[in-house]
Amino acid sequence: MAETTAFISMANVTLMVFAGATPTVIECDNITISSCHEYENLKNASRCSNPVLEYQFESVQVETLIISSMGSALFNLIASYSSNLFYFALWRFFAGIFAGGVSVLLEESPRWLVQKGRIEEARRLLIKIRKIDRLYSENFEKDLDEVLRIEAEKEEDAENDKKYTFIHLCCTWKMLGQTATFLVGFICSSMPMYALLFNMEKLSGSIYWNGAIIGATRWIINITVSLADYKLQWFGRKMSVTLSTVITLICLAEIIVFMKTELRGTVLSIGTNLIISMCAQLFLSKYLIVNELYPTAVRNLAMSAVSIMCRVGAMFSPQLFYLSDIAEWIPYAVLIGFQFVDLLIFSLFIPETKGVHLENHLPPKHERIFGKSN
């Protein structure tokens, strides 16, 4: 199920790469054009009435989502004539497929189930995990029952009906600094990745080959970092984040340096490939740190908060390239600024979490500055 969820998420990103790919204007009224800026100047001067476009492929943006729109419209129309709730739900289901609505349900973690008092569900899930790992034995269930009994008693001794909100992510000065760092950091990490990913048509060569090369590079980097994390005790989460950010900074700087040279196309392609791949590794490492740093009670809230910030960065980052109307190097300079801020605050406020014991509960109330009622 986890692999299916990852596949769907990646498919959504890939859709945006190809759906948003814009054509290139090559001439207008027999006047050769080398950039969109020249086309805009001609159009503003009323000297361009018949632009000629060149496509690597006719993207979804060009085809206006005809199939999806027609399918969604058709099944919504059929649903409006439904005679009962069953048929209404059925036709709306098919309309949702065409609209791209896909949801995948994952099993909750055993620890979360124990905290919610769902002991039997946690027991079944732990046995299932043990069998999948081929570590199941007859004595395991006896030991498991004892562990679950102890954990259930701990939860019963705790306060009843605990209600946690986002404010509990900032309940101490230390957690406040860490939460602020993550919120800002995830925006900074998403900016270069999505800014470049959603402007891939600016690279030389085929958008298909560029996409395939980026995908392969991401896999190689992810697997290499995973092996290093597993085999090398000194290679922790902070090392992974720091290296990824530094390499991203170097690539962005090189793109600016070689922007006006003959090597521009090659450097831009290689740099973009590495930047997107490194930012993908940044996300993996940071999500892992968030999971390991926050107590179980607010771990899901922390993941939700940083995911929201990631979406914020994804919304605004593609618009950065409008700054190239002023100067072509400005978008890359802005991205360097974001990455530098991310590296600085991450180094100052986030500790190493590799091998650290996971906390179950929030700090005691006397240590909190917010959220003292729970």
C-alpha positions in Angstrom: 0.0 0.0 0.0 2.8 2.4 0.8 4.4 1.8 -2.6 1.0 2.4 -4.3 0.7 5.7 -2.4 4.2 6.8 -3.4 3.4 5.9 -7.0 0.2 8.0 -7.0 2.0 10.9 -5.4 4.8 10.7 -8.0 2.2 10.4 -10.8 0.6 13.7 -9.6 4.0 15.5 -9.8 4.7 14.0 -13.3 1.3 15.1 -14.5 2.2 18.7 -13.6 5.5 18.5 -15.5 3.9 17.4 -18.7 0.5 19.1 -18.3 2.2 22.4 -17.8 4.8 22.2 -20.5 4.5 25.2 -22.8 5.2 25.3 -26.5 8.0 27.4 -28.0 7.3 30.4 -30.3 9.7 30.0 -33.3 8.3 32.7 -35.6 5.5 35.2 -36.2 4.5 36.7 -39.5 7.8 35.3 -41.1 9.8 37.0 -38.3 12.2 34.5 -36.6 11.8 34.6 -32.8 14.3 33.2 -30.3 12.5 33.8 -27.0 9.1 34.5 -25.5 10.4 38.0 -24.7 10.8 38.8 -28.4 7.3 37.4 -29.1 5.8 39.6 -26.4 7.6 42.7 -27.8 6.3 41.9 -31.3 2.8 41.3 -30.0 2.8 44.6 -28.0 3.9 46.4 -31.1 1.0 44.9 -33.1 3.4 43.3 -35.5 2.5 39.7 -34.7 -0.8 38.2 -35.7 0.1 34.6 -36.7 2.6 32.9 -34.3 4.1 29.6 -35.2 4.5 27.2 -32.3 6.8 24.2 -31.9 5.9 21.3 -29.5 7.8 18.4 -28.1 4.4 17.0 -27.8 0.9 18.5 -27.5 0.6 18.6 -23.7 -2.5 18.2 -21.7 -2.4 22.0 -21.4 -2.8 22.3 -25.2 -5.4 19.6 -25.5 -7.4 21.2 -22.6 -8.0 18.0 -20.7 -10.7 16.9 -23.2 -10.9 13.3 -22.1 -11.0 14.0 -18.4 -13.4 16.9 -18.8 -15.8 14.9 -21.0 -15.7 11.9 -18.8 -16.3 13.9 -15.6 -19.1 15.9 -17.3 -20.7 12.7 -18.7 -20.8 10.8 -15.4 -21.9 13.9 -13.4 -24.7 14.4 -15.9 -25.8 10.7 -15.5 -25.6 11.1 -11.7 -28.1 14.0 -11.9 -30.7 11.5 -13.2 -30.0 8.9 -10.5 -33.2 7.3 -9.1 -31.6 6.3 -5.8 -28.6 6.8 -3.6 -26.8 3.7 -4.8 -26.7 4.8 -8.4 -25.9 8.4 -7.5 -22.8 7.1 -5.5 -21.8 4.8 -8.4 -21.8 7.5 -11.1 -20.1 10.0 -8.8 -17.4 7.4 -8.2 -16.7 7.2 -11.9 -16.8 11.0 -12.2 -14.2 11.1 -9.4 -11.9 8.8 -11.3 -11.9 11.1 -14.3 -11.5 14.1 -12.1 -8.4 12.5 -10.6 -9.7 11.8 -7.2 -7.8 8.9 -5.7 -7.5 8.1 -2.0 -5.5 5.3 -0.4 -6.0 4.1 3.1 -3.1 2.9 5.2 -3.1 1.0 8.4 -2.5 3.1 11.6 0.7 2.4 13.6 0.4 0.0 16.6 1.7 2.7 18.9 -1.1 5.1 17.8 -3.7 2.3 18.2 -2.5 1.7 21.8 -2.8 5.4 22.6 -6.4 5.3 21.3 -7.2 2.3 23.5 -7.6 0.0 20.5 -5.5 -2.7 22.1 -6.9 -5.7 20.1 -6.3 -4.0 16.8 -2.7 -3.2 17.8 -2.2 -6.8 18.8 -3.5 -8.1 15.5 -1.3 -5.7 13.5 1.8 -6.5 15.5 1.3 -10.2 14.9 0.8 -9.5 11.2 4.0 -7.5 11.0 5.9 -10.2 12.9 4.7 -12.9 10.4 5.5 -10.8 7.4 9.0 -10.3 8.8 9.2 -14.1 9.4 10.0 -13.5 13.1 6.9 -15.0 14.6 7.1 -17.6 17.3 4.8 -19.2 19.8 6.2 -17.2 22.7 5.8 -13.9 20.9 2.1 -13.6 21.7 2.6 -14.1 25.4 5.3 -11.5 25.5 3.2 -9.2 23.3 0.2 -9.4 25.6 2.3 -8.4 28.6 3.8 -5.4 26.8 0.4 -4.3 25.6 -1.1 -4.7 29.1 1.7 -2.4 30.5 1.2 0.1 27.8 -2.6 0.1 28.3 -2.1 0.8 32.0 0.2 3.7 31.2 -2.4 5.2 28.9 -5.2 4.7 31.5 -3.1 6.5 34.1 -2.7 9.5 31.8 -5.3 12.2 31.4 -8.5 11.2 29.7 -9.8 12.7 26.5 -6.6 14.4 25.4 -7.0 16.9 22.7 -3.9 17.9 20.8 -3.8 20.8 18.3 -1.0 22.5 16.3 -0.2 24.7 19.2 1.2 21.7 21.0 4.0 21.6 18.4 5.2 24.8 20.0 4.5 24.0 23.7 8.1 24.6 24.8 10.7 27.1 23.6 12.8 24.3 22.2 9.8 22.8 20.2 8.8 26.3 19.1 12.2 26.8 17.5 12.2 23.3 15.9 8.7 23.7 14.5 9.4 27.1 13.1 12.6 25.7 11.5 10.7 22.9 9.9 7.9 25.1 8.6 10.3 27.5 7.0 12.6 24.8 5.9 10.0 22.8 4.0 9.0 25.9 2.1 12.6 26.5 1.2 13.2 22.9 0.2 10.2 22.8 -2.0 11.0 26.0 -3.8 13.9 24.9 -6.0 12.4 21.5 -6.7 9.1 22.6 -8.0 10.3 25.8 -9.6 12.6 23.7 -11.8 10.4 20.7 -12.1 7.4 22.7 -13.5 9.7 24.6 -15.9 11.5 21.6 -17.4 10.6 22.6 -21.0 13.3 25.3 -20.6 16.0 22.6 -20.6 17.7 21.5 -23.8 16.7 18.1 -25.2 13.6 16.1 -24.9 11.3 16.6 -21.9 10.8 12.8 -21.8 14.5 12.1 -21.6 15.1 14.8 -19.1 12.3 13.3 -16.9 13.7 9.8 -17.2 17.2 11.0 -16.3 16.0 12.9 -13.3 14.0 9.9 -12.1 17.0 7.6 -12.5 19.3 10.0 -10.7 16.8 10.4 -7.8 16.7 6.6 -7.3 20.5 6.3 -7.4 20.9 9.1 -4.8 18.1 7.8 -2.5 19.5 4.2 -2.6 23.1 5.5 -2.0 22.0 7.6 1.0 20.0 4.8 2.4 22.9 2.4 2.3 25.2 5.0 3.8 22.7 5.6 6.6 22.5 1.9 7.3 26.2 1.0 7.0 27.9 4.1 8.4 27.2 5.1 12.0 28.5 8.6 11.5 26.3 9.3 8.5 23.2 10.6 10.1 20.1 12.6 9.1 21.8 15.9 9.5 24.7 14.9 7.3 22.2 13.9 4.6 20.3 17.2 4.8 23.5 19.3 4.9 25.1 17.5 1.9 22.0 17.7 -0.2 21.5 21.4 0.6 25.2 22.3 -0.1 25.2 20.4 -3.4 21.9 22.2 -4.4 23.6 25.6 -3.6 26.6 24.7 -5.7 24.5 23.7 -8.7 22.4 26.9 -8.5 25.6 29.0 -8.3 27.1 27.2 -11.3 23.9 27.8 -13.4 24.3 31.5 -12.8 28.0 31.6 -13.5 27.7 29.7 -16.9 24.4 31.3 -17.9 26.0 33.5 -20.6 28.5 31.0 -21.9 28.5 28.3 -24.5 28.2 25.6 -21.8 24.9 27.1 -20.6 22.6 24.3 -22.0 24.8 21.5 -20.5 25.3 23.1 -17.1 21.6 24.0 -16.9 20.5 20.4 -17.7 23.0 18.7 -15.3 22.4 21.3 -12.6 18.6 21.0 -12.8 18.9 17.2 -12.7 21.0 17.3 -9.5 19.0 20.0 -7.8 15.7 18.2 -8.2 17.3 14.9 -7.1 18.9 16.5 -4.1 15.7 18.2 -3.0 13.9 14.9 -3.3 16.4 13.5 -0.8 16.0 16.5 1.4 12.3 15.7 1.7 12.9 12.1 2.6 15.5 13.0 5.3 13.5 15.9 6.7 10.3 13.8 6.9 12.3 11.1 8.7 13.7 13.7 11.2 10.2 15.0 11.9 8.9 11.5 12.7 11.9 10.8 15.0 11.9 14.2 16.7 8.3 14.8 17.8 6.5 12.7 20.5 3.9 10.2 19.4 1.1 12.3 20.7 1.7 15.1 18.1 3.7 13.2 15.4 0.9 13.2 12.9 0.2 16.9 13.6 3.8 17.7 12.9 3.7 15.7 9.6 0.5 17.5 8.6 2.0 20.9 9.4 5.2 20.4 7.3 3.3 18.9 4.4 1.1 22.0 4.3 4.2 24.2 4.1 5.5 22.0 1.3 2.4 22.6 -0.7 2.7 26.3 0.0 6.2 26.3 -1.5 4.9 24.2 -4.5 2.2 26.8 -5.2 4.5 29.8 -5.4 7.7 28.4 -6.7 6.8 28.0 -10.4 6.0 31.7 -10.4 9.6 32.6 -9.6 10.6 32.4 -13.2 8.5 35.4 -14.0 11.4 37.3 -12.4 13.5 36.3 -15.4 11.7 39.1 -17.3 13.9 41.5 -15.2 17.1 39.4 -15.4 17.6 35.8 -16.3 19.7 35.0 -13.2 17.3 36.4 -10.6 15.2 33.3 -10.1 18.3 31.2 -9.4 19.6 33.8 -7.0 16.4 33.8 -5.1 16.5 30.0 -4.8 20.1 30.3 -3.5 18.7 32.7 -0.8 16.0 30.2 0.2 18.5 27.3 0.4 21.0 29.3 2.4 18.3 30.3 5.0 17.2 26.6 5.2 20.8 25.4 5.8 21.5 28.0 8.4 18.4 27.6 10.6 18.5 23.8 10.2 22.1 23.7 11.5 21.2 25.8 14.5 18.0 24.4 15.7 17.6 20.7 14.6 19.5 18.0 16.4 20.7 14.6 15.1 17.9 12.0 15.5 19.6 8.9 14.2 19.5 6.2 17.0 17.7 8.5 19.4 14.9 7.0 21.6 11.5 8.1 20.4 9.4 10.0 22.8 5.8 9.0 23.5 4.5 12.0 25.4 4.8 15.8 25.5 7.1 17.5 28.0 5.7 18.0 31.5 3.2 20.9 31.9 5.6 22.9 34.1 8.1 23.0 31.1 5.5 24.3 28.6 4.8 27.8 27.5 1.7 26.7 25.5 -0.8 23.9 25.7 -0.7 23.5 29.5 -4.3 22.3 29.6 -3.5 18.8 28.1 
